[in-house]
């Protein structure tokens, strides 16, 4: 499967705390200031296995979930699919994200 891949490191990374758990998401340091203004939490899919870093956001007049990878890439959701190179959905560094 091919897709659009974003810049490849080496870039400085940092972690973003996810509430209320002790989990963290990894992001590029350049994205930290913008992402840190939001309250992120660990979202678990109905399958009980798949997790994402997410936040509540007002969309189309009602609250919805925005995943951190879409926030980082400034994507409308769910119109585009983002794949994770290493399979870790909490690694939201640009070099780990591919648009399909």
N, C-alpha and C positions, 0 to 999 in steps of 0.2 A: 504494500500500500504506500503510495507516495503522498506527500503533503508539503506544506510550506513549513520549513524549519527556521527558527529564529536564531539570532547570533549564537555562536559557539564560543565558549570560554577561552582562556581562563578569566573569569570575572569574579569579583569579590561577592560572596553571598552572606546572608544573615538569616536569622530565624525570626518567625512571627508567632507569638503565643496565641493559642486557640483556647477559648473559654468554653465551659468551666473546667476542662480537662487540663492535664499537664502536657498535652501534645503540642507540637510545634510544626509549622510549615516552613520550608526553606524557600527563600526568594532571593533575587539579586539585590544587592545593597542599594542600587540605583532606584529600585521600586519601593524601598522600605518607607520612606517619608510619606508617600501617598497612601500606601496600604495601612500604615500604622494609625491613620486617622479613623479607621473603621474598627468595629468590634467583630472579630472573626470567631467562629466556633467550629467544632468538629461535627460535620454532618454525616450521618450514617444512612445509607440507602436501605430500602425495605428488605433487601436480602440479608441485612445484618453484617455484611462483609465489606462492601465497598464504602470507602470514606472519602470525603473531600473537605477542604477548608472552605467555609462558606460564610456569608453574612446575609442578613435580611435587608432587602432594598425595595423601595417603592417603585413599582413598574406598572405602567398602564393603569394607574389609579388604585392599585392594590399592592399589598406586600407580597414579595416573592423571594426566592433564594437566588443569590448570585454566587457562583463558585469563584474562588480566588484566581484560578487560571484565566477565566474570562475577564475578571477585573484587571489583571496584569496586562493582558493583551488588548484591553478595551474593546471587547467583543459583545455584540448583542447575544443574548442567550434565549433559546437554545438553537438558534439558526445554524450555528457552526459547531463542528465536533473538534475537540482538542484531544490529542493523544499524548501520552507521557512516554518518552524514550525509555526510561528505566522502569516503567510500570508503577512507580510510586506517585500516587495522586497528591501527596503532601509535598512533593518536590516541584514547586512552581517556578523554578528558575527558567528563564527564557530559552536556554540551551536545551532544556528537557521537554519543551512543548512543541508539538507539531499540529498544524491546522489541517484538517481533512475536509 
